[in-house]
Amino acid sequence: MNSLHVRLLALVGSTVIVLYAISGLALCRTFESSLWTQFDTAMQDRLTTLSQLVEQDERGVEFEWQEDDATTNPINVDHETITAWIDQEIVNVFPGDAQPIKPRGRSGERVATLQFIPRQESQTTPPQTVTIALARSTSNVDSTIAQLRATVLRVGIAGLIVSLSLTWLAVRFGLKPIAAVTRQITGIEAHTLNQRINTIEAQPVELRPLSQTINALLQRLEQTFQRERSFSADVAHELRTPLAGLQAKLDVALSQPREADSYQQTLRDCQDITTQTSAIVAALLATTRSSSQSNQPTESVHLHRLIDRLCVDFEETILDRRLEVHVNIPRELTIETDPQILTMIIRNLVDNATSYSDPNSTITITSTSTANQTKITFDNQASDFPAQDIDRVFDRFWRSDASRTATGAHSGLGLPLTRKMMVSIGGFIEAHTCDHRFIVSACFPLPTSPTVQVERT
């Protein structure tokens, strides 16, 4: 009984059977009551007629149906008998060979009685009270009732079969929308989570909340899967720099024999890189699940010191491309936010600027503070950047072939990931071009309530 189709069919079928049974019983009772009422009325009328055939004279009470004249024969001797009493004494039984009628009658017959004073031809004799009883066979009525019951039973069974068949068709037709929704859900797989259950107007009202709930669930699943997919790409992008640094340190250490102090320094550098890598992974996980991070831990970070430290990581690129980096930020400027996420944001912006600036050009980093935000701007020369593609720089995996041929190491995830991280801390990022210069501005919100500040260098 786990099938909804079977449950509905059993419920509706049981209801139909009960209704047919009640209707059949009520119909039979009504017709039977009517037949017995007519039968009893006919017997009372017959008794009234028989009372007219009873006469009292000087000789006593006479019953005219005992006379030889056939026209006075009042009953059907095959189905009826008469018994008369005077003062509780049987004075007449007709036909003569019949048994006197018992008060309750015999099986297969029905009895009716009438008590009256017969007609008198003279007033000289005192009137006597006569009681006559008429017994009539009920075989005809019983046969009619049996036929009626059999007919009602046959019609009921036929009607029940037809009703159950129609009920089966109705239940099957009524459950078609559920089957349609089931087919749609069955067709949704991990790579097609963008599909949704159709909630058209033709869909039953009872199914719409279910379809809407499933669609909401699919949307959450799609977002979760998309987050998990993008996490791998984001990790690969962010770990590229520390892993490259780690590889370089190990290559240098293994290139030739060195002093113990040199190996220890290399190990310390590798330890710093692995610590930085662990922090990056943790920050990426926090960013990926930013929807649940309403209370992120914040620290006050000196922005100028952070940029100086990160520029050292890209010193090789800066020297190779003969770039100049001008940091026009007050040294006392601090930003209160998640330090790991802020480090990744600034690192991505420095990486983007040093990688895609024109060789022999200048990168300018400035800051602007207002009452509710601090804006950090990276301005670099990008003569080959197509201005019409400025709206696509935050699209995942997008790279302009004309401007981004400097290196094959970038995957087009830096700025999209930066924007996601900015959103996770309540800020935003925007980009535009002006006179062949590529300008990116990251706006950090100022805290609305005081927090514990830990100076970070």
C-alpha positions as CSV (number, residue, x, y, z in Angstrom):
1,M,0.0,0.0,0.0
2,N,3.0,2.3,-0.5
3,S,1.6,3.4,-3.9
4,L,-0.4,6.6,-3.8
5,H,-2.4,5.3,-6.8
6,V,-3.4,2.1,-4.9
7,R,-4.2,4.1,-1.8
8,L,-6.5,6.5,-3.6
9,L,-8.1,3.6,-5.5
10,A,-8.7,1.6,-2.3
11,L,-10.1,4.7,-0.5
12,V,-12.4,5.7,-3.3
13,G,-13.3,2.1,-4.0
14,S,-14.2,1.5,-0.4
15,T,-16.3,4.6,-0.3
16,V,-18.2,3.6,-3.5
17,I,-18.8,0.1,-2.1
18,V,-20.2,1.5,1.2
19,L,-22.4,4.0,-0.7
20,Y,-23.7,1.2,-3.0
21,A,-24.4,-1.1,0.0
22,I,-26.2,1.7,1.9
23,S,-28.2,2.7,-1.2
24,G,-29.1,-0.9,-2.0
25,L,-30.3,-1.6,1.5
26,A,-32.2,1.6,1.7
27,L,-33.9,0.9,-1.7
28,C,-34.8,-2.7,-0.7
29,R,-36.1,-1.5,2.7
30,T,-38.2,1.2,1.0
31,F,-39.7,-1.2,-1.6
32,E,-40.3,-4.0,1.0
33,S,-42.0,-1.6,3.4
34,S,-44.2,-0.4,0.6
35,L,-45.1,-4.0,-0.5
36,W,-46.0,-5.0,3.1
37,T,-48.0,-1.8,3.6
38,Q,-50.0,-2.6,0.5
39,F,-50.4,-6.2,1.5
40,D,-51.7,-5.3,5.0
41,T,-54.0,-2.6,3.6
42,A,-55.5,-5.2,1.2
43,M,-56.0,-7.6,4.1
44,Q,-57.8,-5.0,6.1
45,D,-60.0,-4.1,3.2
46,R,-60.8,-7.8,2.8
47,L,-61.7,-8.1,6.4
48,T,-64.0,-5.1,6.1
49,T,-65.7,-6.8,3.2
50,L,-65.9,-10.1,5.1
51,S,-67.6,-8.3,8.0
52,Q,-70.4,-7.4,5.7
53,L,-71.0,-11.1,5.1
54,V,-71.7,-11.7,8.8
55,E,-75.4,-11.4,10.0
56,Q,-77.1,-12.0,13.4
57,D,-80.8,-13.2,13.7
58,E,-82.9,-15.2,16.1
59,R,-81.0,-18.4,15.2
60,G,-77.6,-16.8,16.0
61,V,-74.7,-15.5,13.9
62,E,-74.6,-16.6,10.3
63,F,-71.6,-16.5,8.0
64,E,-72.7,-16.1,4.4
65,W,-69.5,-17.5,3.0
66,Q,-70.6,-20.9,4.2
67,E,-73.6,-20.8,1.8
68,D,-73.4,-22.9,-1.3
69,D,-73.6,-19.9,-3.7
70,A,-70.2,-19.5,-5.2
71,T,-70.7,-15.8,-5.7
72,T,-70.4,-15.4,-1.9
73,N,-67.1,-17.2,-1.7
74,P,-65.0,-14.3,-0.4
75,I,-61.5,-15.7,-0.4
76,N,-59.0,-17.6,-2.5
77,V,-59.0,-20.9,-0.8
78,D,-55.5,-21.7,-2.1
79,H,-53.9,-18.8,-0.3
80,E,-56.3,-17.6,2.4
81,T,-58.1,-19.0,5.4
82,I,-60.7,-17.4,7.8
83,T,-61.3,-18.1,11.5
84,A,-64.1,-16.5,13.5
85,W,-64.5,-16.2,17.3
86,I,-67.4,-15.2,19.5
87,D,-66.5,-14.8,23.1
88,Q,-63.1,-16.3,22.5
89,E,-64.7,-19.5,21.1
90,I,-64.1,-20.6,17.5
91,V,-67.4,-20.6,15.7
92,N,-66.2,-20.8,12.1
93,V,-63.2,-21.9,10.0
94,F,-63.2,-21.5,6.3
95,P,-62.5,-23.5,4.2
96,G,-63.7,-26.3,6.4
97,D,-60.6,-28.4,6.1
98,A,-58.3,-25.6,7.1
99,Q,-56.6,-25.3,10.5
100,P,-57.8,-22.6,12.8
101,I,-55.6,-19.5,12.6
102,K,-53.2,-19.0,15.4
103,P,-52.9,-15.4,16.8
104,R,-49.3,-15.1,15.5
105,G,-50.0,-17.0,12.3
106,R,-47.9,-19.8,10.8
107,S,-44.6,-19.5,8.9
108,G,-45.2,-18.2,5.4
109,E,-48.5,-16.4,6.1
110,R,-49.6,-13.0,7.5
111,V,-52.6,-12.6,9.8
112,A,-55.0,-9.6,10.2
113,T,-58.0,-9.4,12.7
114,L,-61.1,-7.4,12.9
115,Q,-63.5,-7.1,15.8
116,F,-67.1,-5.9,15.1
117,I,-70.8,-6.3,15.8
118,P,-72.6,-8.0,12.9
119,R,-75.7,-6.8,11.1
120,Q,-79.0,-7.6,12.8
121,E,-82.3,-8.4,11.2
122,S,-84.2,-7.7,14.4
123,Q,-83.6,-5.9,17.6
124,T,-85.0,-8.7,19.8
125,T,-81.7,-10.4,20.3
126,P,-78.8,-8.8,22.1
127,P,-75.8,-8.1,19.8
128,Q,-72.7,-10.2,20.0
129,T,-69.1,-9.2,19.3
130,V,-67.5,-11.2,16.5
131,T,-63.8,-11.4,15.8
132,I,-62.6,-12.7,12.5
133,A,-59.0,-13.4,11.4
134,L,-57.8,-13.6,7.9
135,A,-54.5,-15.5,7.2
136,R,-53.0,-15.0,3.8
137,S,-50.0,-16.7,2.3
138,T,-47.0,-14.3,1.7
139,S,-45.4,-16.4,-1.0
140,N,-46.1,-13.9,-3.7
141,V,-44.7,-11.0,-1.7
142,D,-41.7,-13.1,-0.6
143,S,-41.1,-14.0,-4.2
144,T,-41.3,-10.3,-5.3
145,I,-38.9,-9.2,-2.5
146,A,-36.5,-12.0,-3.5
147,Q,-36.5,-10.9,-7.1
148,L,-36.1,-7.2,-6.0
149,R,-33.1,-8.1,-3.9
150,A,-31.5,-10.1,-6.6
151,T,-32.1,-7.3,-9.1
152,V,-30.6,-4.7,-6.8
153,L,-27.6,-7.0,-6.1
154,R,-27.0,-7.5,-9.8
155,V,-27.4,-3.8,-10.7
156,G,-25.2,-2.9,-7.7
157,I,-22.4,-5.3,-8.7
158,A,-22.6,-4.0,-12.3
159,G,-22.7,-0.4,-11.1
160,L,-19.8,-1.1,-8.7
161,I,-17.7,-2.6,-11.5
162,V,-18.4,0.4,-13.7
163,S,-17.8,2.9,-10.9
164,L,-14.5,1.2,-9.9
165,S,-13.3,1.3,-13.5
166,L,-14.2,5.0,-13.8
167,T,-12.5,5.6,-10.4
168,W,-9.3,3.9,-11.6
169,L,-9.3,6.0,-14.8
170,A,-10.0,9.2,-12.8
171,V,-7.3,8.4,-10.2
172,R,-4.8,7.6,-13.0
173,F,-5.7,10.8,-14.8
174,G,-5.6,12.8,-11.6
175,L,-2.1,11.6,-10.8
176,K,-0.7,12.4,-14.2
177,P,0.7,15.8,-13.0
178,I,2.7,13.9,-10.3
179,A,4.0,11.5,-12.9
180,A,5.0,14.5,-15.0
181,V,6.9,16.1,-12.1
182,T,8.5,12.8,-11.3
183,R,9.8,12.5,-14.9
184,Q,11.2,16.0,-14.8
185,I,12.9,15.4,-11.5
186,T,14.3,12.1,-12.8
187,G,15.8,13.9,-15.8
188,I,17.8,16.3,-13.6
189,E,21.4,15.3,-13.0
190,A,24.4,16.8,-11.4
191,H,25.4,18.7,-14.6
192,T,21.8,19.8,-15.3
193,L,20.9,21.4,-12.0
194,N,20.0,24.6,-13.8
195,Q,16.8,22.9,-14.9
196,R,13.6,23.6,-13.0
197,I,10.2,22.0,-12.5
198,N,7.6,23.6,-14.7
199,T,5.0,25.4,-12.6
200,I,2.5,26.2,-15.4
201,E,-1.1,27.3,-14.7
202,A,-2.4,23.9,-15.8
203,Q,-0.6,22.3,-12.9
204,P,-2.9,21.5,-10.0
205,V,-2.8,24.0,-7.2
206,E,-1.9,21.3,-4.7
207,L,1.3,20.5,-6.6
208,R,2.5,24.1,-7.0
209,P,4.0,24.4,-3.5
210,L,5.8,21.1,-4.0
211,S,7.2,22.2,-7.3
212,Q,8.2,25.6,-5.9
213,T,9.9,23.9,-3.0
214,I,11.8,21.5,-5.3
215,N,12.8,24.4,-7.5
216,A,14.2,26.3,-4.5
217,L,16.1,23.2,-3.4
218,L,17.5,22.8,-6.9
219,Q,18.6,26.4,-6.9
220,R,20.4,25.9,-3.6
221,L,22.0,22.7,-4.9
222,E,23.1,24.5,-8.1
223,Q,24.6,27.3,-6.1
224,T,26.4,24.8,-3.8
225,F,27.7,22.7,-6.7
226,Q,28.8,25.9,-8.4
227,R,30.6,27.0,-5.3
228,E,32.4,23.8,-4.9
229,R,33.4,23.7,-8.6
230,S,34.7,27.3,-8.5
231,F,36.6,26.5,-5.2
232,S,38.9,24.2,-7.0
233,A,39.7,26.7,-9.7
234,D,40.1,29.5,-7.1
235,V,42.5,27.4,-5.0
236,A,44.5,26.5,-8.1
237,H,44.7,30.2,-9.0
238,E,45.7,31.4,-5.5
239,L,48.2,28.7,-4.8
240,R,50.0,29.3,-8.1
241,T,52.2,32.1,-6.6
242,P,53.2,30.4,-3.3
243,L,53.8,27.0,-5.0
244,A,56.0,28.7,-7.6
245,G,57.9,30.4,-4.8
246,L,58.3,27.1,-3.0
247,Q,59.5,25.4,-6.1
248,A,62.0,28.2,-6.8
249,K,63.4,28.0,-3.2
250,L,63.9,24.3,-3.5
251,D,65.5,24.5,-6.9
252,V,68.0,27.0,-5.7
253,A,68.8,25.0,-2.6
254,L,69.3,21.8,-4.6
255,S,71.3,23.4,-7.4
256,Q,74.6,23.1,-5.6
257,P,76.0,22.2,-2.1
258,R,75.5,24.9,0.5
259,E,76.2,25.7,4.1
260,A,73.9,24.5,6.8
261,D,72.8,28.0,7.6
262,S,71.8,28.5,4.0
263,Y,69.7,25.3,4.1
264,Q,68.1,26.4,7.3
265,Q,67.2,29.8,5.8
266,T,65.7,28.0,2.8
267,L,63.6,25.7,5.2
268,R,62.4,28.8,7.1
269,D,61.4,30.4,3.8
270,C,59.6,27.3,2.8
271,Q,57.9,27.2,6.2
272,D,56.7,30.7,5.7
273,I,55.4,29.8,2.2
274,T,53.5,26.8,3.5
275,T,52.0,28.9,6.3
276,Q,50.9,31.4,3.8
277,T,49.5,28.6,1.6
278,S,47.4,27.3,4.5
279,A,46.1,30.7,5.3
280,I,45.1,31.1,1.6
281,V,43.2,27.9,1.6
282,A,41.4,28.8,4.8
283,A,40.5,32.2,3.5
284,L,39.2,30.7,0.2
285,L,37.0,28.3,2.2
286,A,35.7,31.2,4.2
287,T,35.0,33.2,1.0
288,T,33.3,30.2,-0.6
289,R,31.0,30.0,2.3
290,S,30.7,33.7,2.8
291,S,26.9,33.5,2.9
292,S,27.2,32.1,6.5
293,Q,29.9,34.4,7.6
294,S,27.9,37.2,9.2
295,N,30.5,37.6,12.0
296,Q,33.9,37.4,10.4
297,P,36.9,38.2,12.6
298,T,38.5,41.5,11.7
299,E,41.8,43.2,12.4
300,S,43.2,46.6,11.7
301,V,45.8,46.1,8.9
302,H,48.3,48.8,7.8
303,L,47.7,49.0,4.1
304,H,51.0,50.6,3.1
305,R,53.0,47.9,4.8
306,L,50.9,45.1,3.3
307,I,51.4,46.5,-0.2
308,D,55.1,46.9,0.3
309,R,55.4,43.3,1.5
310,L,53.4,41.9,-1.4
311,C,55.3,43.9,-4.0
312,V,58.4,42.0,-2.8
313,D,56.7,38.8,-3.8
314,F,56.4,40.1,-7.4
315,E,59.8,41.8,-7.5
316,E,61.1,39.4,-10.2
317,T,58.2,40.3,-12.5
318,I,58.6,44.0,-11.8
319,L,62.3,43.8,-12.6
320,D,61.9,41.7,-15.7
321,R,59.3,44.1,-17.2
322,R,61.1,47.2,-15.9
323,L,58.1,48.5,-14.1
324,E,57.9,51.3,-11.5
325,V,55.4,51.0,-8.6
326,H,54.4,54.2,-6.8
327,V,52.4,53.7,-3.6
328,N,50.7,57.0,-2.8
329,I,49.0,55.8,0.4
330,P,49.4,57.4,3.8
331,R,51.5,55.1,6.0
332,E,49.1,55.4,8.9
333,L,46.1,54.3,6.8
334,T,44.6,51.1,8.2
335,I,41.7,49.0,7.0
336,E,39.7,47.0,9.5
337,T,38.6,43.7,7.8
338,D,39.5,40.0,7.5
339,P,43.3,40.1,7.2
340,Q,43.6,36.9,5.1
341,I,40.9,38.0,2.6
342,L,42.4,41.5,2.4
343,T,45.9,40.0,1.7
344,M,44.5,37.9,-1.2
345,I,42.6,40.9,-2.6
346,I,45.7,43.1,-2.6
347,R,47.9,40.3,-3.9
348,N,45.5,39.6,-6.9
349,L,45.4,43.4,-7.7
350,V,49.2,43.6,-7.5
351,D,49.6,40.5,-9.6
352,N,47.1,41.8,-12.2
353,A,48.8,45.2,-12.5
354,T,52.4,43.8,-12.7
355,S,51.4,41.1,-15.2
356,Y,49.4,43.1,-17.7
357,S,51.0,46.6,-17.5
358,D,52.9,47.7,-20.6
359,P,56.7,47.1,-20.2
360,N,58.6,50.2,-19.0
361,S,55.5,51.7,-17.5
362,T,54.4,52.9,-14.1
363,I,51.9,51.4,-11.7
364,T,50.3,53.9,-9.3
365,I,48.5,52.8,-6.2
366,T,46.4,55.4,-4.4
367,S,43.8,55.6,-1.7
368,T,40.8,57.8,-1.0
369,S,38.9,57.8,2.3
370,T,35.4,59.0,2.9
371,A,33.1,58.8,5.9
372,N,31.9,55.3,5.1
373,Q,34.5,53.7,2.9
374,T,38.2,53.5,1.9
375,K,38.9,53.1,-1.8
376,I,42.2,51.7,-3.1
377,T,42.9,52.3,-6.8
378,F,45.4,50.5,-9.0
379,D,46.3,52.4,-12.2
380,N,48.5,50.9,-14.8
381,Q,49.3,51.5,-18.5
382,A,47.5,48.9,-20.8
383,S,47.7,50.2,-24.3
384,D,46.6,46.8,-25.8
385,F,43.5,46.3,-23.6
386,P,40.3,46.5,-25.7
387,A,38.1,49.1,-24.0
388,Q,34.9,47.5,-25.3
389,D,35.7,44.4,-23.1
390,I,35.9,46.3,-19.8
391,D,32.6,44.8,-18.6
392,R,34.0,41.2,-19.1
393,V,37.1,41.5,-16.9
394,F,35.2,40.1,-13.9
395,D,33.9,37.1,-15.8
396,R,35.5,33.8,-14.8
397,F,38.2,32.4,-17.2
398,W,37.9,35.5,-19.5
399,R,41.2,36.7,-20.9
400,S,41.8,39.2,-23.7
401,D,44.0,37.6,-26.3
402,A,45.4,41.0,-27.4
403,S,46.4,42.2,-23.9
404,R,47.1,39.1,-21.9
405,T,49.8,37.3,-23.8
406,A,52.5,38.3,-21.3
407,T,52.3,35.0,-19.6
408,G,50.5,31.7,-19.9
409,A,50.3,31.2,-16.2
410,H,47.1,33.2,-15.6
411,S,43.7,31.4,-15.9
412,G,41.3,34.4,-15.9
413,L,40.3,33.9,-12.2
414,G,42.1,36.7,-10.4
415,L,39.6,39.6,-10.8
416,P,36.5,37.4,-10.6
417,L,37.8,35.9,-7.3
418,T,38.7,39.3,-6.1
419,R,35.2,40.5,-6.7
420,K,33.8,37.5,-4.8
421,M,36.1,38.2,-1.9
422,M,35.1,41.9,-1.9
423,V,31.5,41.0,-1.7
424,S,32.1,38.5,1.1
425,I,33.5,41.4,3.3
426,G,30.8,43.8,2.3
427,G,32.7,45.8,-0.3
428,F,32.7,46.1,-4.1
429,I,35.2,46.5,-6.9
430,E,34.9,48.2,-10.3
431,A,37.1,48.7,-13.3
432,H,37.3,51.2,-16.2
433,T,39.8,52.4,-18.8
434,C,40.9,55.9,-19.6
435,D,43.5,57.0,-22.1
436,H,44.9,53.5,-22.6
437,R,45.1,53.0,-18.8
438,F,43.5,50.2,-16.9
439,I,42.1,51.4,-13.5
440,V,40.7,49.1,-10.8
441,S,39.1,50.5,-7.6
442,A,38.4,48.4,-4.5
443,C,36.1,50.0,-2.0
444,F,36.3,48.7,1.6
445,P,33.5,49.6,4.0
446,L,34.4,51.2,7.3
447,P,33.2,49.3,10.4
448,T,29.9,50.4,12.0
449,S,30.9,49.3,15.5
450,P,34.2,49.2,17.3
451,T,36.2,46.0,17.3
452,V,39.4,44.9,18.9
453,Q,42.3,46.1,16.8
454,V,45.5,44.1,16.4
455,E,48.1,45.9,14.4
456,R,49.3,43.7,11.6
457,T,52.6,44.4,9.8
